[in-house]
């Protein structure tokens, strides 16, 4: 197997996990104590909309590496979907499929359920709730929590920050509550 074939295959957890874990000591050695994707939106706004708003009035160029990180995510995602093979189709556990079918979600062909996340749903009540209101809550939550899951769970926990531990616990509780309480309730209305 040559290097191109090796790169094109999905990497096992015991390779990908340590590579993600090495991000933290690398950033610490470079003098960065923050990591996350949500903070990049602030940097982009500060760069593109120079206004006299105190929240955007800082040296965003110092965090330019973070913008390159986000650009790398976008480019990597594009390259992966266009040029890399995934020999395994997406497999969803049968119990999960049964639970989702009870809620009216039956199409498991892609990464996201078509019944919730399709172009046709954008201007419906379902789209308003799941896409617009849900997107607002994600943005509000990351700002209110002082960062996103990647920032708190990867960088914050490795720095032994108590606020990151609390935020990560709350992310998990919110995910469980959203899946088992909120989603069934919302699906009964839309």
Backbone as JSON Lines, residues from 0, in Angstrom:
{"i":0,"aa":"X","n":[0.85,-1.18,0.0],"ca":[0.0,0.0,0.0],"c":[0.9,1.24,0.0]}
{"i":1,"aa":"X","n":[0.69,2.12,-0.98],"ca":[1.5,3.33,-1.01],"c":[0.87,4.41,-0.13]}
{"i":2,"aa":"X","n":[1.57,5.52,0.02],"ca":[1.16,6.57,0.96],"c":[-0.19,7.19,0.57]}
{"i":3,"aa":"X","n":[-0.44,7.34,-0.74],"ca":[-1.73,7.92,-1.18],"c":[-2.88,7.01,-0.78]}
{"i":4,"aa":"X","n":[-2.73,5.72,-0.97],"ca":[-3.78,4.78,-0.59],"c":[-3.98,4.79,0.93]}
{"i":5,"aa":"X","n":[-2.9,4.92,1.67],"ca":[-3.0,4.96,3.12],"c":[-3.75,6.2,3.59]}
{"i":6,"aa":"X","n":[-3.48,7.34,2.99],"ca":[-4.14,8.58,3.36],"c":[-5.62,8.55,2.98]}
{"i":7,"aa":"X","n":[-5.95,7.9,1.89],"ca":[-7.33,7.88,1.41],"c":[-8.26,7.02,2.26]}
{"i":8,"aa":"X","n":[-7.72,6.15,3.07],"ca":[-8.54,5.26,3.89],"c":[-8.89,5.93,5.22]}
{"i":9,"aa":"X","n":[-10.02,5.54,5.81],"ca":[-10.33,6.05,7.15],"c":[-9.27,5.6,8.15]}
{"i":10,"aa":"X","n":[-8.88,6.49,9.02],"ca":[-7.86,6.17,10.01],"c":[-8.52,5.62,11.26]}
{"i":11,"aa":"X","n":[-7.93,4.63,11.88],"ca":[-8.52,4.06,13.1],"c":[-8.38,5.04,14.27]}
{"i":12,"aa":"X","n":[-9.17,4.81,15.28],"ca":[-9.19,5.7,16.44],"c":[-7.84,5.8,17.12]}
{"i":13,"aa":"X","n":[-7.07,4.72,17.12],"ca":[-5.79,4.73,17.83],"c":[-4.71,5.53,17.09]}
{"i":14,"aa":"X","n":[-5.0,5.96,15.88],"ca":[-4.11,6.88,15.16],"c":[-4.66,8.3,15.24]}
{"i":15,"aa":"X","n":[-5.94,8.46,14.9],"ca":[-6.55,9.79,14.87],"c":[-6.64,10.41,16.27]}
{"i":16,"aa":"X","n":[-6.98,9.61,17.28],"ca":[-7.1,10.13,18.65],"c":[-5.81,10.75,19.18]}
{"i":17,"aa":"X","n":[-4.69,10.0,19.12],"ca":[-3.43,10.61,19.57],"c":[-3.02,11.84,18.76]}
{"i":18,"aa":"X","n":[-3.33,11.86,17.47],"ca":[-3.0,13.05,16.67],"c":[-3.78,14.26,17.17]}
{"i":19,"aa":"X","n":[-5.05,14.05,17.49],"ca":[-5.83,15.16,18.06],"c":[-5.25,15.54,19.41]}
{"i":20,"aa":"X","n":[-4.88,14.53,20.21],"ca":[-4.3,14.8,21.52],"c":[-3.0,15.57,21.45]}
{"i":21,"aa":"X","n":[-2.22,15.35,20.41],"ca":[-0.94,16.07,20.26],"c":[-1.14,17.54,19.91]}
{"i":22,"aa":"X","n":[-2.36,17.9,19.55],"ca":[-2.66,19.31,19.28],"c":[-2.39,20.17,20.51]}
{"i":23,"aa":"X","n":[-2.78,19.66,21.67],"ca":[-2.67,20.44,22.9],"c":[-1.22,20.75,23.26]}
{"i":24,"aa":"X","n":[-0.33,19.75,23.38],"ca":[1.05,20.12,23.72],"c":[1.71,20.96,22.64]}
{"i":25,"aa":"X","n":[1.33,20.75,21.38],"ca":[1.89,21.58,20.31],"c":[1.5,23.04,20.51]}
{"i":26,"aa":"X","n":[0.22,23.28,20.78],"ca":[-0.23,24.65,21.01],"c":[0.42,25.26,22.24]}
{"i":27,"aa":"X","n":[0.56,24.47,23.3],"ca":[1.19,24.99,24.51],"c":[2.66,25.33,24.27]}
{"i":28,"aa":"X","n":[3.36,24.49,23.5],"ca":[4.76,24.79,23.18],"c":[4.89,26.05,22.34]}
{"i":29,"aa":"X","n":[3.87,26.32,21.51],"ca":[3.87,27.53,20.69],"c":[3.37,28.76,21.44]}
{"i":30,"aa":"X","n":[2.96,28.57,22.7],"ca":[2.54,29.69,23.52],"c":[1.07,30.02,23.45]}
{"i":31,"aa":"X","n":[0.26,29.16,22.86],"ca":[-1.18,29.41,22.76],"c":[-1.91,28.61,23.82]}
{"i":32,"aa":"X","n":[-2.8,29.29,24.53],"ca":[-3.58,28.6,25.55],"c":[-5.03,28.49,25.14]}
{"i":33,"aa":"X","n":[-5.38,28.92,23.95],"ca":[-6.77,28.82,23.5],"c":[-6.81,28.06,22.19]}
{"i":34,"aa":"X","n":[-7.87,27.31,22.05],"ca":[-8.08,26.53,20.84],"c":[-9.57,26.34,20.68]}
{"i":35,"aa":"X","n":[-10.04,26.49,19.48],"ca":[-11.46,26.26,19.21],"c":[-11.86,26.93,17.93]}
{"i":36,"aa":"X","n":[-12.97,26.49,17.41],"ca":[-13.45,27.0,16.14],"c":[-14.34,28.22,16.33]}
{"i":37,"aa":"X","n":[-15.11,28.26,17.4],"ca":[-16.07,29.34,17.57],"c":[-15.39,30.7,17.71]}
{"i":38,"aa":"X","n":[-14.21,30.76,18.3],"ca":[-13.52,32.05,18.45],"c":[-13.1,32.63,17.11]}
{"i":39,"aa":"X","n":[-13.0,31.79,16.09],"ca":[-12.61,32.28,14.77],"c":[-13.64,33.22,14.18]}
{"i":40,"aa":"X","n":[-14.91,33.02,14.5],"ca":[-15.94,33.93,14.0],"c":[-15.69,35.34,14.51]}
{"i":41,"aa":"X","n":[-15.28,35.45,15.76],"ca":[-14.95,36.76,16.32],"c":[-13.78,37.38,15.56]}
{"i":42,"aa":"X","n":[-12.76,36.57,15.27],"ca":[-11.59,37.08,14.53],"c":[-11.99,37.54,13.13]}
{"i":43,"aa":"X","n":[-12.85,36.77,12.46],"ca":[-13.3,37.14,11.11],"c":[-14.09,38.44,11.16]}
{"i":44,"aa":"X","n":[-14.97,38.58,12.13],"ca":[-15.75,39.81,12.27],"c":[-14.85,41.0,12.56]}
{"i":45,"aa":"X","n":[-13.85,40.81,13.42],"ca":[-12.93,41.9,13.75],"c":[-12.11,42.3,12.53]}
{"i":46,"aa":"X","n":[-11.77,41.33,11.68],"ca":[-10.97,41.63,10.49],"c":[-11.8,42.27,9.39]}
{"i":47,"aa":"X","n":[-13.01,41.8,9.2],"ca":[-13.83,42.25,8.07],"c":[-14.69,43.46,8.37]}
{"i":48,"aa":"X","n":[-15.02,43.67,9.63],"ca":[-15.89,44.78,9.98],"c":[-15.24,45.65,11.05]}
{"i":49,"aa":"X","n":[-14.2,46.39,10.68],"ca":[-13.54,47.22,11.7],"c":[-14.48,48.32,12.17]}
{"i":50,"aa":"X","n":[-15.04,48.11,13.3],"ca":[-15.97,49.08,13.88],"c":[-15.48,49.45,15.27]}
{"i":51,"aa":"X","n":[-16.07,50.42,15.81],"ca":[-15.68,50.86,17.15],"c":[-16.51,50.13,18.21]}
{"i":52,"aa":"X","n":[-16.55,48.81,18.08],"ca":[-17.24,47.97,19.05],"c":[-16.16,47.32,19.92]}
{"i":53,"aa":"X","n":[-16.25,47.49,21.22],"ca":[-15.16,47.05,22.1],"c":[-14.89,45.55,21.98]}
{"i":54,"aa":"X","n":[-15.93,44.76,21.73],"ca":[-15.74,43.31,21.62],"c":[-14.85,42.94,20.43]}
{"i":55,"aa":"X","n":[-14.89,43.75,19.37],"ca":[-14.09,43.48,18.17],"c":[-12.83,44.34,18.1]}
{"i":56,"aa":"X","n":[-12.57,45.11,19.12],"ca":[-11.43,46.01,19.13],"c":[-10.26,45.35,19.86]}
{"i":57,"aa":"X","n":[-9.51,44.52,19.16],"ca":[-8.35,43.83,19.72],"c":[-7.44,43.45,18.55]}
{"i":58,"aa":"X","n":[-6.29,42.94,18.84],"ca":[-5.33,42.55,17.8],"c":[-5.67,41.15,17.3]}
{"i":59,"aa":"X","n":[-6.58,41.07,16.32],"ca":[-7.01,39.78,15.79],"c":[-5.9,39.1,15.0]}
{"i":60,"aa":"X","n":[-4.92,39.87,14.52],"ca":[-3.83,39.28,13.73],"c":[-2.99,38.33,14.58]}
{"i":61,"aa":"X","n":[-2.96,38.57,15.87],"ca":[-2.23,37.67,16.78],"c":[-2.83,36.26,16.77]}
{"i":62,"aa":"X","n":[-4.11,36.16,16.47],"ca":[-4.81,34.87,16.42],"c":[-4.99,34.38,14.98]}
{"i":63,"aa":"X","n":[-4.16,34.86,14.07],"ca":[-4.26,34.47,12.66],"c":[-4.09,32.98,12.44]}
{"i":64,"aa":"X","n":[-3.32,32.32,13.3],"ca":[-3.14,30.88,13.16],"c":[-4.48,30.15,13.28]}
{"i":65,"aa":"X","n":[-5.37,30.68,14.12],"ca":[-6.68,30.07,14.3],"c":[-7.51,30.17,13.04]}
{"i":66,"aa":"X","n":[-7.38,31.27,12.32],"ca":[-8.09,31.42,11.04],"c":[-7.54,30.43,10.01]}
{"i":67,"aa":"X","n":[-6.24,30.2,10.04],"ca":[-5.65,29.2,9.13],"c":[-6.14,27.8,9.49]}
{"i":68,"aa":"X","n":[-6.34,27.55,10.77],"ca":[-6.87,26.27,11.23],"c":[-8.27,26.04,10.65]}
{"i":69,"aa":"X","n":[-9.13,27.06,10.73],"ca":[-10.48,26.94,10.2],"c":[-10.44,26.79,8.68]}
{"i":70,"aa":"X","n":[-9.58,27.54,8.01],"ca":[-9.43,27.38,6.56],"c":[-8.98,25.95,6.23]}
{"i":71,"aa":"X","n":[-8.09,25.4,7.04],"ca":[-7.65,24.01,6.84],"c":[-8.79,23.03,7.01]}
{"i":72,"aa":"X","n":[-9.69,23.28,7.95],"ca":[-10.86,22.42,8.13],"c":[-11.73,22.45,6.88]}
{"i":73,"aa":"X","n":[-11.96,23.65,6.35],"ca":[-12.79,23.78,5.15],"c":[-12.15,23.1,3.94]}
{"i":74,"aa":"X","n":[-10.88,23.37,3.72],"ca":[-10.18,22.77,2.59],"c":[-10.08,21.26,2.76]}
{"i":75,"aa":"X","n":[-9.76,20.82,3.96],"ca":[-9.66,19.38,4.22],"c":[-10.99,18.67,4.02]}
{"i":76,"aa":"X","n":[-12.08,19.28,4.47],"ca":[-13.4,18.7,4.26],"c":[-13.75,18.59,2.79]}
{"i":77,"aa":"X","n":[-13.43,19.65,2.03],"ca":[-13.68,19.61,0.59],"c":[-12.85,18.52,-0.08]}
{"i":78,"aa":"X","n":[-11.57,18.48,0.22],"ca":[-10.7,17.47,-0.39],"c":[-11.14,16.05,-0.02]}
{"i":79,"aa":"X","n":[-11.52,15.87,1.23],"ca":[-11.94,14.54,1.67],"c":[-13.2,14.08,0.95]}
{"i":80,"aa":"X","n":[-14.16,14.98,0.78],"ca":[-15.41,14.57,0.12],"c":[-15.23,14.39,-1.38]}
{"i":81,"aa":"X","n":[-14.3,15.11,-1.97],"ca":[-14.14,15.04,-3.42],"c":[-13.16,13.96,-3.87]}
{"i":82,"aa":"X","n":[-12.11,13.71,-3.08],"ca":[-11.03,12.86,-3.59],"c":[-10.71,11.64,-2.74]}
{"i":83,"aa":"X","n":[-11.25,11.54,-1.57],"ca":[-10.88,10.42,-0.71],"c":[-12.01,9.4,-0.65]}
{"i":84,"aa":"X","n":[-11.63,8.15,-0.6],"ca":[-12.6,7.07,-0.58],"c":[-13.0,6.75,0.85]}
{"i":85,"aa":"X","n":[-14.25,6.38,1.01],"ca":[-14.72,5.84,2.28],"c":[-15.37,4.5,1.96]}
{"i":86,"aa":"X","n":[-14.66,3.41,2.19],"ca":[-15.21,2.11,1.8],"c":[-16.39,1.67,2.66]}
{"i":87,"aa":"X","n":[-16.59,2.33,3.78],"ca":[-17.68,1.94,4.68],"c":[-18.84,2.91,4.52]}
{"i":88,"aa":"X","n":[-20.03,2.36,4.26],"ca":[-21.19,3.23,4.24],"c":[-21.53,3.6,5.68]}
{"i":89,"aa":"X","n":[-22.3,4.65,5.81],"ca":[-22.69,5.08,7.15],"c":[-23.62,4.04,7.73]}
{"i":90,"aa":"X","n":[-23.27,3.54,8.9],"ca":[-24.07,2.49,9.54],"c":[-24.65,3.07,10.84]}
{"i":91,"aa":"X","n":[-25.95,3.02,10.93],"ca":[-26.63,3.49,12.13],"c":[-27.21,2.26,12.81]}
{"i":92,"aa":"X","n":[-26.99,2.15,14.11],"ca":[-27.46,1.0,14.87],"c":[-28.96,0.8,14.68]}
{"i":93,"aa":"X","n":[-29.38,-0.43,14.65],"ca":[-30.79,-0.76,14.41],"c":[-31.69,-0.17,15.49]}
{"i":94,"aa":"X","n":[-31.27,-0.19,16.75],"ca":[-32.08,0.41,17.82],"c":[-32.27,1.9,17.59]}
{"i":95,"aa":"X","n":[-31.21,2.57,17.14],"ca":[-31.31,4.01,16.84],"c":[-32.26,4.24,15.68]}
{"i":96,"aa":"X","n":[-32.17,3.42,14.65],"ca":[-33.08,3.54,13.51],"c":[-34.53,3.35,13.95]}
{"i":97,"aa":"X","n":[-34.77,2.39,14.83],"ca":[-36.14,2.15,15.33],"c":[-36.65,3.34,16.13]}
{"i":98,"aa":"X","n":[-35.79,3.91,16.98],"ca":[-36.19,5.07,17.78],"c":[-36.49,6.27,16.89]}
{"i":99,"aa":"X","n":[-35.64,6.5,15.88],"ca":[-35.86,7.62,14.97],"c":[-37.08,7.4,14.09]}
{"i":100,"aa":"X","n":[-37.33,6.16,13.67],"ca":[-38.51,5.86,12.85],"c":[-39.79,6.15,13.62]}
{"i":101,"aa":"X","n":[-39.76,5.92,14.93],"ca":[-40.92,6.24,15.76],"c":[-41.19,7.75,15.78]}
{"i":102,"aa":"X","n":[-40.17,8.55,15.51],"ca":[-40.32,10.01,15.45],"c":[-40.62,10.5,14.04]}
{"i":103,"aa":"X","n":[-40.63,9.59,13.06],"ca":[-40.91,9.98,11.68],"c":[-39.67,10.2,10.84]}
{"i":104,"aa":"X","n":[-38.52,9.84,11.36],"ca":[-37.26,9.99,10.62],"c":[-36.88,8.61,10.1]}
{"i":105,"aa":"X","n":[-36.96,8.45,8.77],"ca":[-36.76,7.11,8.19],"c":[-35.67,7.06,7.13]}
{"i":106,"aa":"X","n":[-35.2,8.19,6.66],"ca":[-34.18,8.2,5.61],"c":[-32.8,8.3,6.25]}
{"i":107,"aa":"X","n":[-32.04,7.21,6.19],"ca":[-30.72,7.16,6.82],"c":[-29.61,7.11,5.78]}
{"i":108,"aa":"X","n":[-29.84,7.71,4.61],"ca":[-28.89,7.6,3.5],"c":[-27.68,8.51,3.66]}
{"i":109,"aa":"X","n":[-27.78,9.6,4.39],"ca":[-26.67,10.54,4.47],"c":[-26.23,10.78,5.9]}
{"i":110,"aa":"X","n":[-25.43,11.82,6.07],"ca":[-24.95,12.17,7.4],"c":[-26.03,12.78,8.28]}
{"i":111,"aa":"X","n":[-26.98,13.48,7.65],"ca":[-28.02,14.15,8.41],"c":[-29.39,13.69,7.92]}
{"i":112,"aa":"X","n":[-30.35,13.57,8.8],"ca":[-31.69,13.14,8.38],"c":[-32.33,14.14,7.42]}
{"i":113,"aa":"X","n":[-32.74,13.63,6.27],"ca":[-33.35,14.49,5.24],"c":[-34.66,15.08,5.76]}
{"i":114,"aa":"X","n":[-35.36,14.35,6.6],"ca":[-36.64,14.85,7.13],"c":[-36.46,16.12,7.96]}
{"i":115,"aa":"X","n":[-35.27,16.35,8.47],"ca":[-35.02,17.55,9.27],"c":[-34.19,18.58,8.52]}
{"i":116,"aa":"X","n":[-33.16,18.14,7.83],"ca":[-32.18,19.05,7.25],"c":[-32.18,18.96,5.73]}
{"i":117,"aa":"X","n":[-33.22,19.43,5.11],"ca":[-33.28,19.46,3.65],"c":[-33.65,20.86,3.2]}
{"i":118,"aa":"X","n":[-33.39,21.16,1.95],"ca":[-33.69,22.48,1.4],"c":[-35.19,22.76,1.48]}
{"i":119,"aa":"X","n":[-36.01,21.73,1.29],"ca":[-37.46,21.92,1.33],"c":[-37.95,22.36,2.71]}
{"i":120,"aa":"X","n":[-37.21,22.03,3.74],"ca":[-37.63,22.35,5.11],"c":[-37.22,23.74,5.57]}
{"i":121,"aa":"X","n":[-36.42,24.44,4.79],"ca":[-35.88,25.73,5.25],"c":[-36.99,26.71,5.6]}
{"i":122,"aa":"X","n":[-38.02,26.8,4.77],"ca":[-39.08,27.79,4.99],"c":[-40.31,27.2,5.67]}
{"i":123,"aa":"X","n":[-40.16,26.06,6.32],"ca":[-41.27,25.46,7.05],"c":[-41.07,25.71,8.54]}
{"i":124,"aa":"X","n":[-42.07,25.37,9.33],"ca":[-41.96,25.51,10.78],"c":[-40.83,24.62,11.31]}
{"i":125,"aa":"X","n":[-40.71,23.43,10.73],"ca":[-39.65,22.5,11.13],"c":[-38.28,23.12,10.86]}
{"i":126,"aa":"X","n":[-38.12,23.72,9.69],"ca":[-36.86,24.38,9.35],"c":[-36.57,25.56,10.24]}
{"i":127,"aa":"X","n":[-37.6,26.32,10.55],"ca":[-37.44,27.47,11.43],"c":[-36.94,27.03,12.8]}
{"i":128,"aa":"X","n":[-37.52,25.96,13.32],"ca":[-37.13,25.49,14.64],"c":[-35.73,24.87,14.62]}
{"i":129,"aa":"X","n":[-35.53,23.91,13.71],"ca":[-34.28,23.15,13.74],"c":[-33.09,23.92,13.16]}
{"i":130,"aa":"X","n":[-33.3,24.67,12.09],"ca":[-32.18,25.34,11.44],"c":[-31.94,26.74,11.97]}
{"i":131,"aa":"X","n":[-32.97,27.56,12.01],"ca":[-32.8,28.96,12.41],"c":[-32.68,29.07,13.94]}
{"i":132,"aa":"X","n":[-33.67,28.61,14.65],"ca":[-33.64,28.72,16.12],"c":[-32.53,27.86,16.7]}
{"i":133,"aa":"X","n":[-32.34,26.65,16.16],"ca":[-31.26,25.78,16.63],"c":[-29.89,26.4,16.38]}
{"i":134,"aa":"X","n":[-29.71,27.0,15.2],"ca":[-28.45,27.67,14.9],"c":[-28.19,28.84,15.82]}
{"i":135,"aa":"X","n":[-29.25,29.61,16.12],"ca":[-29.12,30.72,17.05],"c":[-28.69,30.2,18.43]}
{"i":136,"aa":"X","n":[-29.31,29.11,18.89],"ca":[-28.97,28.58,20.2],"c":[-27.53,28.07,20.25]}
{"i":137,"aa":"X","n":[-27.06,27.47,19.17],"ca":[-25.66,27.02,19.13],"c":[-24.72,28.22,19.23]}
{"i":138,"aa":"X","n":[-24.99,29.26,18.45],"ca":[-24.16,30.47,18.5],"c":[-24.22,31.15,19.86]}
{"i":139,"aa":"X","n":[-25.41,31.29,20.4],"ca":[-25.57,31.91,21.71],"c":[-24.88,31.07,22.78]}
{"i":140,"aa":"X","n":[-25.05,29.76,22.7],"ca":[-24.46,28.87,23.7],"c":[-22.95,28.9,23.7]}
{"i":141,"aa":"X","n":[-22.35,28.92,22.52],"ca":[-20.88,28.96,22.48],"c":[-20.37,30.29,23.01]}
{"i":142,"aa":"X","n":[-21.07,31.36,22.74],"ca":[-20.63,32.66,23.26],"c":[-20.83,32.71,24.78]}
{"i":143,"aa":"X","n":[-21.98,32.23,25.24],"ca":[-22.28,32.26,26.67],"c":[-21.34,31.35,27.45]}
{"i":144,"aa":"X","n":[-20.98,30.19,26.88],"ca":[-20.09,29.25,27.55],"c":[-18.63,29.63,27.39]}
{"i":145,"aa":"X","n":[-18.35,30.65,26.61],"ca":[-16.96,31.07,26.42],"c":[-16.19,30.16,25.49]}
{"i":146,"aa":"X","n":[-16.88,29.44,24.62],"ca":[-16.2,28.57,23.67],"c":[-17.07,27.41,23.27]}
{"i":147,"aa":"X","n":[-16.56,26.64,22.32],"ca":[-17.31,25.5,21.79],"c":[-16.8,24.2,22.39]}
{"i":148,"aa":"X","n":[-17.38,23.11,21.96],"ca":[-17.01,21.81,22.52],"c":[-15.54,21.48,22.28]}
{"i":149,"aa":"X","n":[-15.03,21.8,21.1],"ca":[-13.62,21.49,20.84],"c":[-12.7,22.31,21.73]}
{"i":150,"aa":"X","n":[-13.02,23.56,21.92],"ca":[-12.18,24.4,22.77],"c":[-12.19,23.96,24.22]}
{"i":151,"aa":"X","n":[-13.39,23.71,24.75],"ca":[-13.49,23.31,26.16],"c":[-13.02,21.88,26.39]}
{"i":152,"aa":"X","n":[-13.51,20.95,25.57],"ca":[-13.24,19.54,25.84],"c":[-11.81,19.13,25.5]}
{"i":153,"aa":"X","n":[-11.21,19.76,24.5],"ca":[-9.84,19.38,24.14],"c":[-8.83,20.26,24.87]}
{"i":154,"aa":"X","n":[-8.92,21.55,24.67],"ca":[-7.9,22.44,25.23],"c":[-8.16,22.78,26.69]}
{"i":155,"aa":"X","n":[-9.4,23.11,27.02],"ca":[-9.7,23.52,28.39],"c":[-9.5,22.41,29.41]}
{"i":156,"aa":"X","n":[-9.96,21.21,29.09],"ca":[-9.77,20.09,30.03],"c":[-8.3,19.74,30.19]}
{"i":157,"aa":"X","n":[-7.53,19.8,29.1],"ca":[-6.11,19.47,29.22],"c":[-5.34,20.52,30.02]}
{"i":158,"aa":"X","n":[-5.88,21.74,30.08],"ca":[-5.28,22.78,30.93],"c":[-5.84,22.76,32.34]}
{"i":159,"aa":"X","n":[-6.67,21.75,32.63],"ca":[-7.27,21.57,33.96],"c":[-8.09,22.78,34.38]}
{"i":160,"aa":"X","n":[-8.86,23.32,33.45],"ca":[-9.7,24.47,33.74],"c":[-11.07,24.0,34.22]}
{"i":161,"aa":"X","n":[-11.43,24.4,35.41],"ca":[-12.72,24.01,35.99],"c":[-13.89,24.51,35.13]}
{"i":162,"aa":"X","n":[-13.87,25.75,34.6],"ca":[-14.97,26.17,33.74],"c":[-15.15,25.27,32.51]}
{"i":163,"aa":"X","n":[-14.05,24.75,31.97],"ca":[-14.16,23.85,30.82],"c":[-14.77,22.52,31.22]}
{"i":164,"aa":"X","n":[-14.45,22.05,32.41],"ca":[-15.07,20.81,32.9],"c":[-16.57,21.0,33.06]}
{"i":165,"aa":"X","n":[-16.96,22.12,33.66],"ca":[-18.39,22.42,33.84],"c":[-19.08,22.55,32.49]}
{"i":166,"aa":"X","n":[-18.45,23.28,31.56],"ca":[-19.04,23.45,30.23],"c":[-19.18,22.11,29.51]}
{"i":167,"aa":"X","n":[-18.17,21.25,29.58],"ca":[-18.23,19.96,28.9],"c":[-19.33,19.08,29.51]}
{"i":168,"aa":"X","n":[-19.46,19.09,30.82],"ca":[-20.54,18.34,31.46],"c":[-21.9,18.87,31.0]}
{"i":169,"aa":"X","n":[-22.02,20.18,30.93],"ca":[-23.28,20.79,30.47],"c":[-23.55,20.46,29.0]}
{"i":170,"aa":"X","n":[-22.51,20.43,28.16],"ca":[-22.7,20.03,26.76],"c":[-23.28,18.63,26.69]}
{"i":171,"aa":"X","n":[-22.73,17.72,27.48],"ca":[-23.19,16.34,27.47],"c":[-24.63,16.23,27.97]}
{"i":172,"aa":"X","n":[-24.91,16.89,29.07],"ca":[-26.28,16.86,29.61],"c":[-27.26,17.46,28.6]}
{"i":173,"aa":"X","n":[-26.87,18.57,27.98],"ca":[-27.72,19.19,26.97],"c":[-27.94,18.29,25.77]}
{"i":174,"aa":"X","n":[-26.9,17.58,25.35],"ca":[-27.04,16.65,24.23],"c":[-27.98,15.51,24.55]}
{"i":175,"aa":"X","n":[-27.84,14.94,25.76],"ca":[-28.74,13.85,26.18],"c":[-30.18,14.35,26.29]}
{"i":176,"aa":"X","n":[-30.36,15.52,26.91],"ca":[-31.71,16.07,27.06],"c":[-32.32,16.4,25.7]}
{"i":177,"aa":"X","n":[-31.5,16.97,24.82],"ca":[-32.0,17.3,23.49],"c":[-32.42,16.07,22.71]}
{"i":178,"aa":"X","n":[-31.64,15.01,22.83],"ca":[-31.93,13.78,22.09],"c":[-33.13,13.04,22.66]}
{"i":179,"aa":"X","n":[-33.2,12.92,23.97],"ca":[-34.21,12.06,24.57],"c":[-35.47,12.81,25.01]}
{"i":180,"aa":"X","n":[-35.41,14.11,25.2],"ca":[-36.57,14.86,25.65],"c":[-37.05,15.87,24.61]}
{"i":181,"aa":"X","n":[-36.14,16.74,24.16],"ca":[-36.53,17.83,23.29],"c":[-36.88,17.36,21.87]}
{"i":182,"aa":"X","n":[-36.06,16.51,21.27],"ca":[-36.35,16.04,19.9],"c":[-37.68,15.33,19.8]}
{"i":183,"aa":"X","n":[-38.02,14.37,20.68],"ca":[-39.33,13.76,20.58],"c":[-40.47,14.76,20.76]}
{"i":184,"aa":"X","n":[-40.3,15.7,21.68],"ca":[-41.33,16.71,21.9],"c":[-41.51,17.58,20.66]}
{"i":185,"aa":"X","n":[-40.41,18.05,20.07],"ca":[-40.5,18.89,18.88],"c":[-41.08,18.13,17.69]}
{"i":186,"aa":"X","n":[-40.69,16.87,17.53],"ca":[-41.19,16.09,16.4],"c":[-42.68,15.8,16.51]}
{"i":187,"aa":"X","n":[-43.23,15.85,17.72],"ca":[-44.66,15.63,17.88],"c":[-45.48,16.83,17.39]}
{"i":188,"aa":"X","n":[-44.84,18.0,17.27],"ca":[-45.53,19.21,16.82],"c":[-45.37,19.48,15.34]}
{"i":189,"aa":"X","n":[-44.23,19.08,14.77],"ca":[-43.95,19.46,13.38],"c":[-44.04,18.28,12.44]}
